[in-house]
């Protein structure tokens, strides 16, 4: 963990440590930091799409099985397999499964709920929400690069 006095020093440190896994803590949103960190695309969209397709397909197959195989009813001469009647439930189940999977996927992938994080033990970290900029780097061998970038202090966790 490295503490910086300015956002420009933080961006310079991010650029100097390319290739490492980093996380920045700032008192306000800084667009240059977001661009420098190059965040990965989240797989939550793909998880929601897969769950939505599975839910819709499952609902359609269940309706087909009930109406055509398990308990066919001849009501008014209508055919057993009348797929337009299956569409509302199929759509609703696809939306339900996609929404539930997106919620669970977002929580699991973000590591929530997380009540404790090692950065809370770093002295002075509480200023990350006031006026200081912090950078967490996963590689202990980059301490010199952090000092060269203008870190006020570097704490090895």
C-alpha positions in Angstrom: 0.0 0.0 0.0 1.3 3.4 -1.0 0.0 6.8 0.0 0.1 9.8 -2.4 -0.6 13.4 -1.8 -2.0 14.2 -5.3 -4.0 12.4 -7.9 -1.2 13.0 -10.5 1.3 11.2 -8.3 -1.2 8.3 -8.1 -1.6 8.1 -11.9 2.2 8.2 -12.3 2.5 5.3 -9.8 -0.1 3.3 -11.7 1.8 3.9 -15.0 5.1 2.9 -13.3 3.6 -0.4 -12.1 2.0 -1.6 -15.3 1.5 -5.4 -15.3 0.8 -5.7 -11.6 -2.7 -6.2 -10.0 -3.6 -2.8 -8.5 -6.4 -1.2 -6.7 -6.8 2.5 -6.1 -8.6 4.2 -3.2 -9.4 7.9 -3.7 -11.6 10.4 -2.0 -13.5 11.2 -5.2 -13.7 9.7 -8.7 -10.8 10.4 -11.0 -11.2 9.5 -14.6 -7.5 9.3 -15.3 -7.1 6.7 -12.6 -9.9 4.6 -14.1 -8.3 4.7 -17.5 -4.8 3.9 -16.1 -6.0 0.9 -14.2 -7.5 -0.6 -17.3 -10.4 -2.5 -15.6 -11.4 -5.9 -16.9 -14.9 -6.4 -18.3 -17.2 -8.0 -15.9 -18.6 -11.5 -16.8 -21.9 -10.6 -15.0 -23.6 -10.0 -18.4 -22.7 -13.4 -19.7 -23.8 -15.0 -16.5 -27.2 -13.3 -16.6 -27.6 -14.2 -20.3 -26.8 -17.8 -19.7 -29.2 -18.0 -16.7 -31.9 -16.2 -18.7 -31.6 -18.6 -21.6 -31.6 -21.6 -19.2 -34.6 -20.3 -17.3 -36.6 -19.6 -20.5 -35.7 -23.0 -22.0 -36.5 -24.7 -18.7 -39.9 -23.0 -18.5 -40.7 -23.9 -22.2 -39.7 -27.5 -21.8 -41.7 -27.8 -18.5 -44.8 -26.4 -20.1 -44.4 -28.7 -23.1 -43.9 -31.8 -20.9 -46.9 -31.0 -18.7 -49.3 -30.2 -21.6 -48.1 -32.8 -24.1 -46.9 -35.8 -22.1 -47.7 -35.8 -18.4 -51.2 -34.4 -18.3 -52.7 -33.6 -21.8 -56.1 -32.0 -21.7 -58.4 -31.7 -24.7 -59.9 -28.3 -24.1 -62.1 -27.0 -26.9 -60.3 -29.0 -29.6 -57.0 -27.0 -29.1 -53.8 -28.9 -29.9 -51.7 -30.1 -26.9 -48.6 -28.3 -28.2 -49.8 -24.6 -28.6 -46.4 -22.8 -28.3 -47.8 -19.2 -28.4 -49.5 -19.9 -25.1 -46.1 -20.9 -23.6 -44.4 -17.5 -24.4 -45.6 -15.3 -21.5 -44.3 -17.8 -18.9 -41.2 -18.5 -20.9 -40.4 -14.8 -21.0 -41.1 -14.2 -17.3 -38.9 -17.1 -16.2 -36.1 -15.9 -18.4 -36.3 -12.5 -16.9 -36.5 -13.9 -13.3 -33.5 -16.2 -13.8 -31.4 -13.5 -15.5 -32.1 -11.0 -12.7 -31.4 -13.4 -9.9 -28.2 -14.6 -11.6 -27.0 -11.0 -12.2 -27.6 -10.2 -8.5 -25.8 -13.3 -7.2 -23.1 -13.1 -9.8 -22.3 -9.4 -9.0 -22.2 -10.1 -5.2 -20.0 -13.2 -5.6 -17.6 -11.7 -8.1 -17.1 -8.5 -6.0 -16.5 -10.5 -2.9 -19.4 -9.1 -1.0 -20.4 -9.0 1.8 -16.8 -8.3 3.0 -16.8 -7.0 6.5 -13.0 -6.9 6.9 -10.2 -6.0 4.5 -6.5 -5.9 5.4 -6.2 -2.2 4.2 -8.2 -1.2 7.2 -5.1 -2.0 9.4 -2.9 0.4 7.5 -2.1 3.5 9.5 -3.5 6.6 7.9 -5.8 4.8 5.5 -8.9 6.5 6.9 -7.7 9.6 5.0 -8.5 7.8 1.7 -12.0 9.2 2.0 -10.8 12.7 2.9 -7.7 13.9 1.1 -5.2 11.2 0.4 -4.8 8.8 -2.6 -3.8 5.2 -1.9 -2.6 2.4 -4.3 -2.6 -1.2 -3.4 -0.1 -3.3 -5.5 0.0 -7.1 -5.2 3.8 -7.4 -5.7 6.2 -6.6 -2.8 9.1 -6.2 -5.2 7.6 -2.9 -6.5 8.3 -0.8 -3.3 11.1 1.1 -5.0 8.9 2.0 -7.9 6.3 3.3 -5.5 8.8 5.5 -3.7 10.2 6.8 -7.0 6.7 7.7 -8.1 6.4 10.0 -5.1 4.8 7.9 -2.3 4.5 9.6 1.0 4.7 6.2 2.7 4.7 2.6 1.6 3.3 -0.1 3.9 3.9 -3.8 3.1 1.0 -5.9 4.2 
